[in-house]
Every structure is written in C-alpha cells, then in structure tokens.
Amino acid sequence: MIASSLYQADKKLTFLLLCICTLLLLFVKISFIENETAAFEFLADRPEGSVLKVISALKMLAVPLIYLWKFTVIGFVLWVGCFMFGYRVSYSQCWGIAIVSEFVFLVPELIKIAWFTVIETDPTYLDIRGFYPLALISFFDEADLPTRYAYPLRALNLFEVVYWALLINGVHFFARKQKKTAAYIVVCSYVFIFILWLAFYITVYK
C-alpha cells in the first residue's frame, strides 16, 4: 500500500515535501484569493496593506516551525499511548506517522482554492477565513454562533476523522498488532486530548 510505504519513507524528505506542498497552496490562496478580496484591494495602497503583506509572509515562514511543533507533540502523544498499551513503537516512528497523516489536510485547502476560484468568485475575507469543507460548522449560520464555537465546529470535520484513521493505520503498521488495538491507542491518546483541547478552548474563550 502507498500509505504503508510512506510510513517507512525518509522523514526529512517527507517533511520537506509536506512543507513545499503546504507553501504552494498557501501562496496560491493568499495571492489569488485573499489578495483579490475587496477589503485587501482597498487597503493595498495604504499602510494597513503593507501590514497585511507582512502577516502573509510571516504565515509562510512559520509553516515549517508550526509543523515541527505539531509533529513533536503528536508524536509524543502517540508514543505515550503505545507505551501505555505495552507496544514497542519508537518515538521516531510516531513522528513519521504524524507527518504522513498530515497530508490529508492538504485536501480541504485544495477544495477551498477551487471553491473560491470557480464557484464563489467574489468572497469577503471573512468568507474565506470561515470556510472549511465538510465541517460541522456547515450546519450552522456562523453569524448567529457565539464566537467560541466557530473554531471547534471547523475543527470537527471529515478530514479530521480521516486523519484519525491514518494515525490508526500508522500505529497498526509499526506495532504489528490488530487494528482494533491501534484504534484504542489513538482514541485514548490523540483523540482524547484533541476533544479535551476543544472543550478547553470553548471554556476559556472570551
């Protein structure tokens, strides 16, 4: 299987490929969608426009750092979960699982680019920021929602569930145990902390 071979691929090359793909999608989204909104065009020749350009540049520079932090945390969480269940999956392998699984989140970015270049061709900046395909927020009118629920409802989406499945497949691949056991490991480690984080976010958001 392709996924299985990716789990064994060189982590540095896989990380580099992920960063390149993410940066390309981010560049396209910023240059051809966000920068074409009426609000950005209005601010383009003003000092605020320069600030927005700096923020966009910082977003791109931050991509590798954000990924490094994310994979370090998720790899550790998975490693602890495997250790608690008594399975020998190394931290390095858990780190690799996190990298490979992250590729699924490139799909909603592709959908977003396609949506705002083909279907909704004159979006506002808020439309772009609030759009997330196949997420629970699609069932609500974001304007009527308390702000604290917007992020959690975007975070709970089909791609997140696929991400869980990829984590499970990765743990199963390295642990060489039943997939049901790998599912227990991921649910009791990553999924539990993910849900806990969303609950914490809703509680403390002001």
Residue frames as a rotation matrix with the C-alpha (Angstrom) as fourth column:
MET 1
0.570 0.822 0.000 0.00
0.822 -0.570 0.000 0.00
0.000 0.000 -1.000 0.00
ILE 2
0.141 -0.503 0.853 1.12
0.387 -0.765 -0.515 3.57
0.911 0.402 0.087 -0.74
ALA 3
0.701 0.192 0.687 0.36
-0.470 -0.600 0.647 4.75
0.536 -0.777 -0.331 2.82
SER 4
0.938 -0.345 0.025 2.42
0.222 0.655 0.722 1.92
-0.266 -0.672 0.691 4.30
SER 5
0.250 -0.891 0.378 5.43
0.923 0.101 -0.372 2.74
0.293 0.442 0.848 2.13
LEU 6
0.276 -0.096 0.956 5.11
0.005 -0.995 -0.101 6.41
0.961 0.033 -0.274 3.11
TYR 7
0.967 0.098 0.236 5.31
-0.233 -0.041 0.972 5.50
0.105 -0.994 -0.017 6.80
GLN 8
0.611 -0.781 0.128 8.74
0.612 0.569 0.550 3.99
-0.503 -0.258 0.825 6.05
ALA 9
0.586 -0.374 0.719 9.93
0.560 -0.454 -0.693 6.86
0.585 0.809 -0.056 3.84
ASP 10
-0.517 -0.841 -0.159 12.75
0.768 -0.374 -0.520 9.17
0.377 -0.391 0.839 4.85
LYS 11
0.231 0.693 -0.683 11.24
0.929 -0.365 -0.057 11.54
-0.289 -0.621 -0.729 7.42
LYS 12
-0.374 -0.441 -0.816 13.29
0.227 -0.896 0.381 14.55
-0.899 -0.043 0.435 6.33
LEU 13
-0.995 0.007 0.101 12.23
0.099 -0.143 0.985 14.18
0.021 0.990 0.141 2.70
THR 14
-0.265 0.963 -0.048 8.58
0.878 0.262 0.401 13.59
0.399 0.064 -0.915 3.66
PHE 15
0.132 0.244 -0.961 8.66
0.739 -0.670 -0.068 16.65
-0.660 -0.701 -0.269 5.91
LEU 16
-0.722 -0.484 -0.494 10.22
0.031 -0.737 0.676 18.72
-0.691 0.473 0.547 3.13
LEU 17
-0.841 0.466 0.275 7.60
0.403 0.201 0.893 17.53
0.360 0.862 -0.357 0.63
LEU 18
0.057 0.899 -0.434 4.79
0.997 -0.028 0.074 18.40
0.054 -0.437 -0.898 3.04
CYS 19
-0.085 -0.163 -0.983 6.22
0.439 -0.892 0.109 21.88
-0.894 -0.422 0.147 3.65
ILE 20
-0.947 -0.305 -0.104 6.61
0.030 -0.406 0.914 22.52
-0.321 0.862 0.393 -0.10
CYS 21
-0.548 0.814 0.193 3.04
0.675 0.294 0.677 21.41
0.494 0.501 -0.710 -0.85
THR 22
0.193 0.626 -0.755 1.67
0.943 -0.332 -0.034 23.48
-0.272 -0.706 -0.654 2.04
LEU 23
-0.371 -0.431 -0.822 3.62
0.241 -0.900 0.364 26.58
-0.897 -0.063 0.438 1.00
LEU 24
-0.975 0.044 0.218 2.47
0.212 -0.112 0.971 26.26
0.067 0.993 0.100 -2.62
LEU 25
-0.171 0.985 -0.028 -1.19
0.866 0.164 0.473 26.01
0.471 0.056 -0.881 -1.56
LEU 26
0.184 0.179 -0.966 -0.78
0.782 -0.622 0.034 28.87
-0.595 -0.762 -0.255 0.90
PHE 27
-0.756 -0.531 -0.384 0.87
0.167 -0.723 0.671 31.03
-0.633 0.443 0.634 -1.78
VAL 28
-0.789 0.521 0.327 -1.97
0.412 0.054 0.910 30.34
0.456 0.852 -0.257 -4.24
LYS 29
0.103 0.891 -0.443 -4.63
0.973 0.001 0.229 31.03
0.204 -0.455 -0.867 -1.60
ILE 30
0.009 -0.173 -0.985 -3.04
0.577 -0.803 0.147 34.30
-0.817 -0.570 0.093 -0.49
SER 31
-0.813 -0.508 -0.284 -2.08
0.083 -0.584 0.807 35.58
-0.576 0.633 0.517 -3.96
PHE 32
-0.914 0.405 0.022 -5.14
0.028 0.009 1.000 34.61
0.405 0.914 -0.019 -5.97
ILE 33
-0.034 0.951 -0.308 -7.94
0.733 0.233 0.639 34.60
0.679 -0.204 -0.705 -3.39
GLU 34
0.248 0.137 -0.959 -7.21
0.910 -0.372 0.182 36.62
-0.332 -0.918 -0.217 -0.25
ASN 35
-0.610 -0.601 -0.517 -5.35
0.397 -0.796 0.456 39.40
-0.686 0.072 0.724 -2.08
GLU 36
-0.862 0.343 0.374 -8.19
0.301 -0.247 0.921 39.70
0.408 0.906 0.109 -4.58
THR 37
-0.046 0.872 -0.488 -10.85
0.999 0.029 -0.042 40.50
-0.023 -0.489 -0.872 -1.98
ALA 38
0.467 0.333 0.819 -12.33
0.462 -0.882 0.095 43.98
0.754 0.334 -0.565 -1.98
ALA 39
0.987 -0.082 -0.139 -11.00
0.093 -0.416 0.905 44.66
-0.132 -0.906 -0.403 1.51
PHE 40
0.220 -0.973 0.066 -7.42
0.676 0.200 0.709 43.86
-0.703 -0.111 0.702 0.54
GLU 41
-0.099 -0.226 0.969 -7.62
0.937 -0.349 0.015 45.87
0.335 0.909 0.246 -2.67
PHE 42
0.789 0.455 0.412 -8.94
0.281 -0.865 0.416 48.84
0.546 -0.213 -0.810 -0.68
LEU 43
0.892 -0.447 -0.061 -6.01
-0.067 -0.264 0.962 48.61
-0.446 -0.855 -0.266 1.76
ALA 44
0.633 -0.670 0.387 -3.36
0.774 0.556 -0.303 47.76
-0.012 0.492 0.871 -0.84
ASP 45
0.058 -0.619 0.783 -2.04
0.511 -0.656 -0.556 51.32
0.857 0.433 0.278 -1.20
ARG 46
0.655 0.201 0.728 -2.41
-0.475 -0.640 0.604 52.17
0.587 -0.742 -0.324 2.48
PRO 47
-0.341 -0.828 0.445 -0.09
-0.885 0.122 -0.450 51.38
0.318 -0.547 -0.774 5.41
GLU 48
0.172 0.488 0.856 -2.53
-0.738 0.639 -0.216 48.67
-0.652 -0.594 0.470 6.53
GLY 49
0.912 0.165 -0.376 -1.92
-0.397 0.587 -0.706 46.90
0.104 0.792 0.601 3.22
SER 50
0.022 -0.984 -0.177 1.78
-0.623 0.125 -0.772 46.64
0.782 0.127 -0.611 3.97
VAL 51
-0.363 -0.081 0.928 0.95
-0.897 0.300 -0.324 45.15
-0.253 -0.950 -0.181 7.36
LEU 52
0.651 0.689 0.318 -1.24
-0.546 0.716 -0.434 42.51
-0.527 0.109 0.843 5.71
LYS 53
0.692 -0.472 -0.546 1.58
-0.406 0.371 -0.835 41.62
0.597 0.800 0.065 3.30
VAL 54
-0.375 -0.846 0.379 3.99
-0.797 0.086 -0.598 41.21
0.473 -0.526 -0.707 6.22
ILE 55
-0.020 0.472 0.881 1.47
-0.807 0.513 -0.294 38.97
-0.591 -0.717 0.371 8.01
SER 56
0.901 0.366 -0.234 1.13
-0.427 0.647 -0.632 36.85
-0.080 0.669 0.739 4.86
ALA 57
0.237 -0.907 -0.349 4.91
-0.524 0.183 -0.832 36.50
0.818 0.380 -0.432 4.61
LEU 58
-0.475 -0.387 0.790 5.12
-0.879 0.169 -0.445 35.51
0.039 -0.906 -0.421 8.27
LYS 59
0.536 0.737 0.411 2.45
-0.695 0.662 -0.281 32.86
-0.479 -0.135 0.867 7.72
MET 60
0.847 -0.226 -0.482 4.61
-0.272 0.593 -0.758 31.23
0.457 0.773 0.441 5.07
LEU 61
-0.167 -0.978 0.128 7.80
-0.593 -0.004 -0.805 31.46
0.788 -0.210 -0.579 7.12
ALA 62
-0.246 0.131 0.960 6.03
-0.953 0.148 -0.264 29.93
-0.177 -0.980 0.088 10.11
VAL 63
0.602 0.619 -0.504 4.87
-0.723 0.690 -0.016 26.79
0.338 0.374 0.864 8.27
PRO 64
0.035 -0.620 -0.783 7.95
-0.034 0.783 -0.621 24.60
0.999 0.049 0.006 8.98
LEU 65
-0.834 -0.376 0.405 8.09
-0.367 -0.171 -0.914 25.76
0.413 -0.911 0.005 12.62
ILE 66
-0.041 0.911 0.411 4.40
-0.993 0.008 -0.115 25.06
-0.108 -0.413 0.904 13.19
TYR 67
0.618 0.241 -0.748 4.78
-0.469 0.877 -0.105 21.61
0.631 0.416 0.655 11.64
LEU 68
-0.400 -0.845 -0.356 7.85
-0.083 0.420 -0.904 20.83
0.913 -0.332 -0.238 13.75
TRP 69
-0.754 0.172 0.634 5.98
-0.656 -0.241 -0.715 21.75
0.029 -0.955 0.295 16.91
LYS 70
0.266 0.964 -0.018 2.82
-0.964 0.266 -0.010 19.89
-0.005 0.020 1.000 15.90
PHE 71
0.486 -0.106 -0.867 4.60
-0.301 0.912 -0.280 16.66
0.820 0.397 0.412 14.96
THR 72
-0.663 -0.748 0.029 6.75
-0.227 0.164 -0.960 16.78
0.713 -0.643 -0.278 18.08
VAL 73
-0.528 0.547 0.650 3.66
-0.824 -0.144 -0.548 17.00
-0.206 -0.825 0.527 20.29
ILE 74
0.527 0.814 -0.242 1.52
-0.849 0.513 -0.124 14.49
0.023 0.271 0.962 18.36
GLY 75
0.116 -0.583 -0.804 4.42
-0.309 0.748 -0.587 12.06
0.944 0.317 -0.093 18.03
PHE 76
-0.841 -0.442 0.311 4.94
-0.392 0.103 -0.914 12.21
0.372 -0.891 -0.260 21.77
VAL 77
-0.147 0.884 0.443 1.23
-0.940 0.016 -0.342 11.70
-0.309 -0.467 0.828 22.47
LEU 78
0.638 0.367 -0.677 1.12
-0.638 0.744 -0.197 8.64
0.432 0.558 0.709 20.19
TRP 79
-0.273 -0.841 -0.466 4.33
-0.249 0.530 -0.811 7.26
0.929 -0.105 -0.354 21.68
VAL 80
-0.763 0.072 0.642 2.92
-0.645 -0.037 -0.763 7.57
-0.031 -0.997 0.074 25.20
GLY 81
0.305 0.952 0.033 -0.28
-0.934 0.306 -0.186 5.86
-0.187 0.026 0.982 24.05
CYS 82
0.444 -0.222 -0.868 1.69
-0.397 0.820 -0.413 2.96
0.803 0.528 0.276 22.56
PHE 83
-0.654 -0.755 0.040 3.82
-0.313 0.222 -0.923 2.71
0.688 -0.617 -0.382 25.71
MET 84
-0.431 0.571 0.699 0.70
-0.877 -0.083 -0.473 2.62
-0.212 -0.817 0.537 27.92
PHE 85
0.680 0.720 -0.138 -0.68
-0.728 0.642 -0.242 -0.28
-0.086 0.265 0.961 25.90
GLY 86
0.364 -0.626 0.690 2.68
-0.252 0.647 0.720 -2.07
-0.897 -0.436 0.077 26.03
TYR 87
0.824 -0.055 0.564 3.63
0.529 0.432 -0.730 -1.83
-0.204 0.900 0.385 22.36
ARG 88
-0.054 -0.953 -0.297 7.10
0.479 -0.286 0.830 -1.05
-0.876 -0.098 0.472 21.08
VAL 89
0.562 0.135 0.816 6.62
0.780 -0.415 -0.469 1.79
0.275 0.900 -0.339 18.66
SER 90
-0.380 -0.841 -0.385 9.50
0.915 -0.403 -0.024 4.25
-0.135 -0.362 0.922 18.77
TYR 91
0.154 0.369 -0.917 9.09
0.312 -0.898 -0.309 7.99
-0.938 -0.238 -0.253 19.10
SER 92
-0.707 -0.488 -0.512 10.73
-0.340 -0.400 0.851 8.41
-0.620 0.776 0.117 15.69
GLN 93
-0.857 0.446 0.258 8.14
0.501 0.602 0.622 6.12
0.122 0.662 -0.740 14.14
CYS 94
0.054 0.901 -0.430 5.31
0.898 -0.231 -0.373 8.04
-0.436 -0.366 -0.822 15.83
TRP 95
-0.181 -0.221 -0.958 6.79
-0.089 -0.967 0.240 11.28
-0.979 0.129 0.155 14.49
GLY 96
-0.969 -0.223 -0.110 6.76
-0.141 0.130 0.981 9.77
-0.204 0.966 -0.158 10.99
ILE 97
-0.471 0.874 0.115 3.13
0.881 0.473 0.020 8.67
-0.037 0.111 -0.993 11.40
ALA 98
0.158 0.518 -0.841 2.17
0.502 -0.775 -0.384 12.25
-0.850 -0.361 -0.382 12.27
ILE 99
-0.565 -0.438 -0.700 3.93
-0.344 -0.646 0.682 13.61
-0.750 0.626 0.214 9.16
VAL 100
-0.976 0.174 0.134 2.31
0.206 0.518 0.830 11.17
0.075 0.837 -0.542 6.73
SER 101
-0.255 0.950 -0.178 -1.14
0.945 0.206 -0.253 11.63
-0.204 -0.233 -0.951 8.25
GLU 102
-0.228 0.119 -0.966 -0.89
0.217 -0.961 -0.170 15.42
-0.949 -0.249 0.194 7.92
PHE 103
-0.980 -0.199 0.027 -1.09
0.064 -0.181 0.981 15.21
-0.191 0.963 0.190 4.13
VAL 104
-0.357 0.918 0.176 -4.86
0.931 0.334 0.145 14.69
0.074 0.215 -0.974 4.39
PHE 105
0.225 0.466 -0.856 -5.25
0.601 -0.758 -0.255 18.32
-0.767 -0.457 -0.450 5.49
LEU 106
-0.817 -0.464 -0.342 -3.96
-0.020 -0.571 0.821 19.49
-0.576 0.678 0.457 2.12
VAL 107
-0.653 0.620 0.435 -7.21
0.742 0.409 0.532 18.25
0.152 0.670 -0.727 0.56
PRO 108
0.355 0.851 -0.388 -9.53
0.873 -0.450 -0.188 20.83
-0.335 -0.272 -0.902 2.22
GLU 109
-0.116 -0.461 -0.880 -7.09
0.024 -0.887 0.461 23.57
-0.993 0.033 0.114 1.18
LEU 110
-0.960 -0.183 0.214 -7.34
0.191 0.135 0.972 22.38
-0.207 0.974 -0.095 -2.43
ILE 111
-0.213 0.964 0.157 -11.14
0.969 0.188 0.159 22.35
0.124 0.186 -0.975 -2.12
LYS 112
0.294 0.290 -0.911 -11.10
0.554 -0.828 -0.085 25.86
-0.779 -0.480 -0.404 -0.66
ILE 113
-0.618 -0.590 -0.520 -8.97
-0.114 -0.587 0.801 27.17
-0.778 0.555 0.295 -3.54
ALA 114
-0.877 0.328 0.351 -11.24
0.461 0.371 0.806 25.50
0.134 0.869 -0.477 -6.09
TRP 115
0.000 0.954 -0.300 -14.37
0.982 -0.057 -0.179 26.78
-0.188 -0.295 -0.937 -4.35
PHE 116
0.365 0.142 -0.920 -13.30
0.322 -0.947 -0.018 30.43
-0.874 -0.289 -0.391 -4.31
THR 117
-0.660 -0.591 -0.464 -11.82
-0.252 -0.407 0.878 30.43
-0.708 0.696 0.120 -7.81
VAL 118
-0.950 0.305 0.060 -14.64
0.198 0.443 0.874 28.58
0.240 0.843 -0.481 -9.60
ILE 119
-0.213 0.949 -0.235 -17.87
0.893 0.286 0.347 28.77
0.396 -0.136 -0.908 -7.56
GLU 120
0.778 0.434 -0.454 -17.83
0.600 -0.728 0.331 31.73
-0.187 -0.530 -0.827 -5.17
THR 121
0.111 -0.822 0.558 -15.58
0.919 -0.129 -0.372 34.09
0.377 0.554 0.742 -7.08
ASP 122
-0.147 -0.146 0.978 -16.21
-0.040 -0.987 -0.153 37.29
0.988 -0.062 0.139 -5.10
PRO 123
0.364 0.296 -0.883 -15.78
0.774 0.430 0.464 36.32
0.517 -0.853 -0.073 -1.43
THR 124
0.721 -0.217 0.658 -15.07
-0.493 -0.828 0.267 38.56
0.487 -0.517 -0.704 1.52
TYR 125
-0.385 -0.923 0.009 -12.08
-0.599 0.242 -0.764 37.92
0.703 -0.299 -0.646 3.74
LEU 126
-0.365 0.335 0.869 -14.44
-0.848 0.266 -0.459 36.60
-0.385 -0.904 0.187 6.43
ASP 127
0.743 0.622 -0.248 -15.96
-0.663 0.632 -0.401 34.17
-0.093 0.462 0.882 3.91
ILE 128
0.304 -0.728 -0.614 -12.50
-0.392 0.492 -0.777 32.78
0.868 0.477 -0.136 3.17
ARG 129
-0.626 -0.601 0.496 -11.47
-0.663 0.077 -0.745 32.56
0.410 -0.795 -0.447 6.81
GLY 130
-0.217 0.646 0.732 -14.71
-0.840 0.259 -0.477 30.89
-0.498 -0.718 0.486 7.88
PHE 131
0.571 0.489 -0.660 -14.94
-0.791 0.543 -0.282 28.34
0.221 0.683 0.696 5.06
TYR 132
-0.606 -0.702 0.373 -13.99
-0.729 0.678 0.092 24.76
-0.318 -0.216 -0.923 5.86
PRO 133
-0.140 0.606 -0.783 -15.44
-0.796 0.401 0.452 21.98
0.588 0.687 0.426 3.68
LEU 134
0.169 0.347 -0.923 -17.26
0.061 0.931 0.361 19.03
0.984 -0.117 0.136 5.25
ALA 135
-0.902 -0.424 -0.080 -17.07
0.133 -0.098 -0.986 20.51
0.410 -0.900 0.145 8.76
LEU 136
-0.351 0.800 -0.487 -19.82
0.934 0.262 -0.243 20.67
-0.067 -0.540 -0.839 11.39
ILE 137
-0.581 0.100 -0.808 -19.89
0.157 -0.960 -0.231 24.45
-0.799 -0.261 0.542 11.04
SER 138
-0.973 0.226 -0.037 -21.55
-0.065 -0.118 0.991 23.91
0.219 0.967 0.129 7.64
PHE 139
-0.345 0.891 -0.296 -24.75
0.776 0.448 0.444 23.03
0.528 -0.077 -0.846 9.51
PHE 140
0.160 0.344 -0.925 -24.83
0.843 -0.535 -0.053 26.38
-0.513 -0.772 -0.376 11.31
ASP 141
0.671 0.010 0.742 -25.02
0.416 -0.833 -0.365 30.04
0.614 0.553 -0.563 10.42
GLU 142
-0.195 -0.877 -0.438 -21.69
0.896 0.022 -0.444 31.30
0.399 -0.479 0.782 11.73
ALA 143
-0.545 0.028 0.838 -23.11
-0.047 -0.999 0.003 34.83
0.837 -0.037 0.545 12.13
ASP 144
0.434 0.820 0.373 -25.56
-0.523 -0.108 0.845 33.50
0.733 -0.563 0.382 14.74
LEU 145
0.542 -0.303 -0.784 -22.99
0.568 0.820 0.076 31.37
0.620 -0.486 0.616 16.59
PRO 146
0.912 -0.407 -0.051 -21.13
-0.182 -0.514 0.838 32.51
-0.367 -0.756 -0.543 19.69
THR 147
0.531 -0.752 -0.390 -17.56
-0.777 -0.250 -0.577 33.11
0.337 0.610 -0.717 18.52
ARG 148
-0.155 -0.663 0.732 -16.14
-0.889 0.416 0.188 30.50
-0.430 -0.622 -0.654 20.87
TYR 149
0.307 0.366 0.879 -17.84
-0.071 0.929 -0.362 27.69
-0.949 0.049 0.311 18.91
ALA 150
0.775 0.042 -0.631 -16.58
-0.607 -0.227 -0.761 28.68
-0.176 0.973 -0.150 15.45
TYR 151
-0.175 -0.946 -0.273 -13.12
-0.968 0.216 -0.128 27.09
0.180 0.242 -0.953 15.68
PRO 152
-0.573 -0.049 0.818 -14.26
-0.417 0.877 -0.239 23.82
-0.706 -0.478 -0.523 17.34
LEU 153
0.459 0.829 0.319 -17.00
-0.071 0.392 -0.917 23.35
-0.886 0.398 0.239 14.74
ARG 154
0.634 -0.359 -0.685 -14.48
-0.764 -0.155 -0.626 23.90
0.119 0.921 -0.372 11.95
ALA 155
-0.404 -0.886 0.226 -12.01
-0.913 0.404 -0.047 21.53
-0.050 -0.225 -0.973 13.62
LEU 156
-0.353 0.381 0.854 -14.61
-0.111 0.890 -0.443 18.76
-0.929 -0.251 -0.272 13.75
ASN 157
0.259 0.352 -0.900 -14.73
-0.911 -0.221 -0.349 17.75
-0.322 0.910 0.263 10.11
LEU 158
0.980 0.197 0.012 -14.50
-0.178 0.907 -0.383 14.71
-0.087 0.373 0.924 7.85
PHE 159
0.463 -0.873 -0.157 -10.79
-0.203 0.068 -0.977 15.25
0.863 0.484 -0.145 7.19
GLU 160
-0.148 -0.451 0.880 -10.06
-0.968 -0.118 -0.223 15.15
0.205 -0.885 -0.419 10.91
VAL 161
0.598 0.445 0.667 -11.76
-0.576 0.817 -0.028 11.75
-0.557 -0.368 0.745 11.08
VAL 162
0.920 -0.342 -0.192 -9.68
0.027 0.544 -0.839 10.55
0.392 0.766 0.510 8.11
TYR 163
0.086 -0.912 0.402 -6.62
-0.668 -0.352 -0.656 11.87
0.739 -0.212 -0.639 9.97
TRP 164
0.150 0.042 0.988 -7.53
-0.908 0.402 0.121 9.68
-0.392 -0.915 0.098 12.95
ALA 165
0.939 0.258 0.227 -7.85
-0.147 0.899 -0.412 6.70
-0.310 0.353 0.883 10.59
LEU 166
0.620 -0.775 -0.118 -4.38
-0.142 0.038 -0.989 7.40
0.772 0.630 -0.086 9.16
LEU 167
-0.091 -0.614 0.784 -2.90
-0.950 -0.181 -0.253 7.61
0.297 -0.768 -0.567 12.66
ILE 168
0.486 0.370 0.792 -4.54
-0.629 0.777 0.023 4.28
-0.607 -0.510 0.610 13.47
ASN 169
0.989 -0.113 -0.092 -3.18
0.000 0.631 -0.775 2.75
0.146 0.767 0.625 10.28
GLY 170
0.283 -0.946 0.157 0.32
-0.512 -0.288 -0.809 4.01
0.811 0.149 -0.566 11.12
VAL 171
-0.085 -0.250 0.965 0.29
-0.981 0.191 -0.037 2.63
-0.175 -0.949 -0.261 14.65
HIS 172
0.768 0.443 0.463 -1.09
-0.348 0.895 -0.280 -0.65
-0.538 0.054 0.841 13.30
PHE 173
0.829 -0.484 -0.280 1.70
-0.189 0.228 -0.955 -0.78
0.526 0.845 0.097 10.68
PHE 174
-0.098 -0.963 0.252 4.53
-0.627 -0.137 -0.767 -0.38
0.773 -0.233 -0.590 13.20
ALA 175
-0.135 0.092 0.987 3.01
-0.954 0.258 -0.155 -2.23
-0.268 -0.962 0.053 16.16
ARG 176
-0.672 -0.081 -0.736 2.09
-0.481 0.804 0.351 -5.24
0.563 0.590 -0.579 14.00
LYS 177
-0.879 0.464 0.113 -0.97
0.140 0.477 -0.868 -5.81
-0.456 -0.747 -0.484 16.15
GLN 178
-0.219 0.890 0.400 -4.71
0.972 0.237 0.006 -5.91
-0.090 0.390 -0.916 15.49
LYS 179
-0.598 0.020 0.801 -6.09
0.351 -0.892 0.284 -2.69
0.721 0.451 0.527 14.03
LYS 180
0.537 0.843 -0.030 -8.68
0.348 -0.189 0.918 -2.60
0.769 -0.504 -0.395 16.82
THR 181
0.410 -0.489 -0.770 -5.87
0.881 -0.004 0.473 -2.25
-0.234 -0.872 0.429 19.35
ALA 182
-0.678 -0.660 0.324 -4.28
0.729 -0.658 0.187 0.52
0.089 0.363 0.928 17.27
ALA 183
-0.097 0.743 0.662 -7.65
0.279 -0.618 0.735 2.28
0.956 0.256 -0.147 17.28
TYR 184
0.739 0.331 -0.587 -7.80
0.623 -0.006 0.782 2.08
0.256 -0.944 -0.211 21.09
ILE 185
-0.139 -0.901 -0.411 -4.31
0.944 -0.246 0.220 3.59
-0.300 -0.357 0.885 21.29
VAL 186
-0.757 -0.155 0.635 -5.16
0.470 -0.804 0.365 6.54
0.453 0.575 0.681 19.04
VAL 187
0.225 0.929 0.293 -8.56
0.274 -0.349 0.896 7.18
0.935 -0.121 -0.334 20.64
CYS 188
0.750 0.074 -0.658 -7.17
0.655 0.062 0.753 7.04
0.096 -0.995 -0.002 24.18
SER 189
-0.230 -0.886 -0.403 -4.22
0.829 -0.396 0.396 9.28
-0.511 -0.243 0.825 23.32
TYR 190
-0.942 -0.265 0.207 -4.59
0.336 -0.758 0.559 11.71
0.009 0.596 0.803 20.44
VAL 191
-0.321 0.891 0.319 -8.40
0.364 -0.195 0.911 11.81
0.874 0.409 -0.262 20.04
PHE 192
0.356 0.436 -0.826 -8.95
0.918 0.004 0.397 12.17
0.176 -0.900 -0.399 23.79
ILE 193
-0.371 -0.583 -0.723 -6.51
0.685 -0.697 0.211 15.10
-0.627 -0.417 0.658 24.02
PHE 194
-0.890 0.093 0.447 -7.96
0.330 -0.546 0.770 16.66
0.315 0.833 0.455 20.84
ILE 195
0.086 0.996 0.029 -11.50
0.548 -0.072 0.833 16.64
0.832 -0.056 -0.552 22.26
LEU 196
0.287 -0.069 -0.956 -10.19
0.934 -0.202 0.295 17.85
-0.213 -0.977 0.007 25.62
TRP 197
-0.761 -0.634 -0.138 -8.44
0.563 -0.751 0.346 20.76
-0.324 0.186 0.928 23.85
LEU 198
-0.597 0.612 0.519 -11.65
0.287 -0.441 0.850 21.78
0.749 0.656 0.087 22.05
ALA 199
0.428 0.760 -0.489 -13.58
0.736 0.021 0.677 21.67
0.525 -0.649 -0.551 25.33
PHE 200
-0.077 -0.570 -0.818 -10.87
0.870 -0.439 0.224 23.77
-0.486 -0.695 0.530 26.99
TYR 201
-0.888 -0.263 0.376 -10.97
0.442 -0.714 0.543 26.27
0.126 0.648 0.751 24.10
ILE 202
-0.107 0.944 0.312 -14.74
0.404 -0.246 0.881 26.68
0.909 0.221 -0.355 24.42
THR 203
0.467 0.300 -0.832 -14.45
0.869 0.021 0.495 27.11
0.166 -0.954 -0.251 28.19
VAL 204
-0.090 -0.643 -0.761 -11.71
0.751 -0.546 0.372 29.76
-0.654 -0.538 0.532 28.26
TYR 205
-0.583 -0.154 0.798 -12.52
0.748 -0.484 0.453 31.69
0.317 0.861 0.398 25.06
LYS 206
-0.112 0.521 -0.846 -13.73
0.592 -0.648 -0.478 35.23
-0.798 -0.555 -0.237 25.69
